[in-house]
């Protein structure tokens, strides 16, 4: 039995152009910001700092965002969140 390309489905030709780690959308994604803070031990991540990291990962945006989401979720045990907890008054 032969399988044709139509049976396998179509691949989106613009897939490589889509990115999750965009300038505006990425900074507003709390999991990406938290993952960056946990990975690089940053207490406060400014937009300027975020832009520097975004440019560093520009060729691997989607993969980087998946790893940062994983870090923020706590699935990597060696990376901890060192952000100070808010004290209740």
Backbone as a ProteinNet text record, in pm:
[ID]
protein_1_A
[PRIMARY]
XXXXXXXXXXXXXXXXXXXXXXXXXXXXXXXXXXXXXXXXXXXXXXXXXXXXXXXXXXXXXXXXXXXXXXXXXXXXXXXXXXXXXXXXX
[TERTIARY]
83	0	87.8	67.7	146.1	75.9	155.9	102	144.6	50.9	83.2	96.1	151.1	168.8	35.2	-68.9	-201.3	-255	-223.7	-271.5	-198.3	-76.4	1.6	-38.1	-105.4	-141.8	-43.1	-82.6	2.5	77.8	196.2	278.4	261.6	244.1	228.4	360.3	364.6	490.1	542.1	458.2	501	533.9	544.9	569.3	697.2	802.6	929.2	921.5	825.5	812.4	731.3	656.3	577.3	667.6	652.1	733.6	649.7	678.5	607.6	680	808.9	896.2	904.5	790.8	789.5	816.5	847.4	882.6	772.7	650	542.5	476.8	447.1	377.2	464.3	592.3	681.7	698.7	710.4	727.7	602	487	362.2	334.8	410.2	393.4	468.3	393.9	455.1	543.8	508.7	590	726	730.1	858.4	943	881.7	956.7	1006.7	921.1	962	1073.3	1062.8	1167.6	1301.1	1299.1	1423.5	1480.6	1394.5	1440.5	1499.8	1437.4	1489	1619.5	1629.3	1748.2	1869.6	1849.5	1961.8	1968.7	1888.4	1887.7	1864.2	1760.2	1724.2	1606.2	1612.4	1502.2	1395.6	1436.9	1342.7	1390	1304.7	1336.4	1273.6	1356.1	1305.2	1281.5	1209.7	1185.2	1316	1409.2	1538.5	1617	1616.3	1684.1	1615.2	1481.4	1407.3	1442.6	1454.5	1488.3	1627	1722.5	1855.7	1849.4	1773.9	1760.7	1683.5	1581.2	1502.9	1592.1	1679.5	1772	1871.3	1910.4	2003.5	1940.5	1811.8	1741.8	1665.8	1689.9	1605.3	1596.6	1697.7	1692.3	1624.9	1605.2	1548.9	1433.2	1354.8	1251.9	1152.9	1098.6	995.8	1053.4	1170.2	1233.6	1270.5	1323.8	1359.8	1237.8	1126.4	1006.5	955.5	967.3	926	1011	1141.6	1229.4	1199.8	1176	1147.8	1015.4	914.5	788.9	811.2	896.4	926.4	998.7	1092.3	1164.4	1067.4	980.6	885.2	786.8	755.3	662.3	727.1	860.1	929.4	965.8	964.8	996.3	1145.5	1228.1	1372.7	1409.9	1440.3	1456.7	1578.1	1682	1803.7	1788.7	1687.6	1666.7	1551.3	1580.6	1479.9	1443.8	1330.1	1284	1333.1	1422.9	1480.4	1415.1	1303.2	1234.7	1179.1	1199.7	1147.6	994.8	941.6	795.7	741.7	621.1	557	509.5	537.7	495.7	355.6	272.2	136.3	139.4	66.3	64	-53.2
-117.4	0	124.2	211.9	333.1	449	533.4	652.5	773.5	855	975.4	1094	1200.4	1319.9	1379.5	1361	1411.8	1339	1211.6	1135.5	1174.8	1219.1	1256.5	1392.8	1473.6	1606.9	1709.5	1830.3	1937.8	2005.4	2045.8	2119.8	2268.3	2346	2490.1	2547.8	2609	2662.6	2781.1	2845.6	2960.6	2922.5	2793	2749.3	2808.7	2813.6	2865.9	3014.6	3084.3	3227.9	3258.9	3161.7	3183.8	3170.4	3259.4	3252.8	3285.8	3217.8	3239.3	3345	3356.4	3441.3	3580.5	3636	3765.8	3878	3995	4110.4	4145.5	4163.9	4204.8	4085.7	3982.4	3867.2	3794.2	3782.3	3709.7	3776.6	3909.2	3979.5	3968.6	3960	3947.8	3805.6	3709.3	3570.2	3550.4	3534.8	3526.1	3402.8	3293	3171.7	3190.6	3257.5	3283.7	3376.4	3480.3	3572.2	3500.9	3419.7	3346.4	3246.8	3179.1	3086.3	3155.5	3272.6	3349.9	3391.2	3437.4	3478.4	3361.3	3245.8	3128.6	3080.1	3083.5	3032.5	3121.4	3252.6	3345.8	3414.9	3370	3424.6	3576	3616.6	3757.6	3783	3891.1	3923.9	4003.1	4106.4	4187.2	4188.8	4142.2	4136.3	4257.4	4347.4	4465.3	4432	4520.5	4499.2	4503.7	4587.4	4596.8	4465.5	4409.4	4281.2	4170.8	4171.7	4071.5	4078.9	4199.6	4218	4160.9	4174.7	4117.2	3964.5	3903.7	3757.6	3712.4	3789.1	3754	3754.3	3853.7	3857.3	3741.4	3702.3	3589.8	3460.4	3443.3	3321.5	3334.7	3438.1	3468.5	3355	3273.1	3162.7	3037.8	3036.6	2919.7	2959.9	3057.7	3116.2	3014	2931.8	2837.7	2733	2680.8	2580.5	2643.1	2764	2831.9	2854.7	2894.6	2918.5	2788.4	2676	2548.2	2512.8	2534	2508.4	2603.9	2731.6	2828.5	2797.5	2752.6	2711.2	2591.9	2499.3	2381.1	2420.3	2512.4	2560.3	2628	2713.9	2786.3	2691.5	2581.1	2483.8	2401	2405.6	2333.1	2190.7	2156.8	2018.6	1989.6	2091.9	2073	2102.3	2000.9	2011.7	2094.8	2098.4	2170	2321.6	2367.6	2510.9	2551.8	2639.7	2680.1	2827.3	2863.7	3001.4	3073.9	3169.6	3243.1	3380	3402.6	3529.6	3537	3650.1	3659.7	3655.7	3583	3573	3702.5	3736.1	3856.4	3827.1	3920.4	3904.3	3961.9	3886.7	3935.3	4021.3	4127.8	4218.5	4193.3
0	0	0	-96.5	-107.2	-37.9	20.5	85.2	4.7	-32	-108.2	-13.4	-66.7	16.5	58.1	-22.6	15.6	138	149.8	264	392.4	380.5	497.5	551.3	471.6	515.9	464.1	473.2	422.1	535.7	503.4	598.8	568	670.7	653.1	602.8	483.5	430.7	510.7	590.3	669.8	813.2	842.3	979.4	1035.8	957.1	1007.2	1036.4	978.6	1000.9	1126	1175.2	1295.2	1416.5	1510.1	1630.1	1752.3	1859.4	1984	2066.4	2048.1	2126.7	2062.8	2023.5	1955.4	2054.3	1997.7	2078.7	2179.2	2133.1	2223.3	2292.3	2216.8	2273.4	2374.5	2347	2436.4	2571	2572	2698.7	2784.3	2721.9	2796.7	2842.6	2794.4	2836.4	2968.4	3075.8	3208.5	3224.3	3159.4	3171.2	3104.4	2990.3	2924.3	3011	3065.3	3152.3	3277	3337.4	3457.8	3425.5	3311.5	3270.4	3250.5	3188	3171.7	3306.5	3395.7	3528.6	3605.6	3595.4	3665.4	3604.5	3471.4	3404	3428.1	3423.5	3435.6	3571.2	3668.7	3804.6	3805.2	3735.9	3726.2	3819.9	3896.9	3986.1	3911.2	3838.7	3760.9	3615.9	3526.8	3383.9	3314.4	3265.8	3196.4	3048.9	2980.6	2837.6	2759	2801.4	2732.9	2746.8	2866.4	2887.8	2809.2	2809.4	2734.4	2586.2	2533.3	2391.9	2361.4	2452.9	2433	2427.1	2517.7	2515.8	2392.8	2353.7	2235.3	2111.8	2099.1	1984.8	1990.8	2110.4	2124.6	2074.1	2100.1	2061.4	1929.7	1851.3	1735.1	1633.7	1620.7	1524.1	1581.7	1712.2	1778.8	1870.4	1829.3	1915.9	1969.3	1883.1	1925.4	2019.8	1987.3	2073.8	2207.8	2204.4	2328.9	2415.8	2354.7	2433.9	2497	2426.5	2484.8	2606.5	2596	2710	2825.3	2794.6	2900.2	2969.8	2894.3	2956.3	3047.1	3003.7	3083.9	3212.7	3203	3321.2	3417.4	3364	3448.2	3516.2	3451.5	3509.9	3620	3629.1	3734.6	3699.1	3571.4	3532.9	3537.3	3538.6	3550.3	3695.6	3769.6	3914.9	3956.5	3874.7	3912.5	3901.4	3829.8	3813.2	3902.9	3998.5	4096.2	4076.6	4129.5	4123.3	4248.3	4229.8	4341.4	4362	4294.4	4310.4	4451.6	4520	4656.3	4657.2	4752.8	4764.9	4824.6	4784.1	4838.1	4979.1	5068.3	5206.6	5223.5	5290	5316.4	5442.8	5436.7	5553	5641.9
[MASK]
+++++++++++++++++++++++++++++++++++++++++++++++++++++++++++++++++++++++++++++++++++++++++

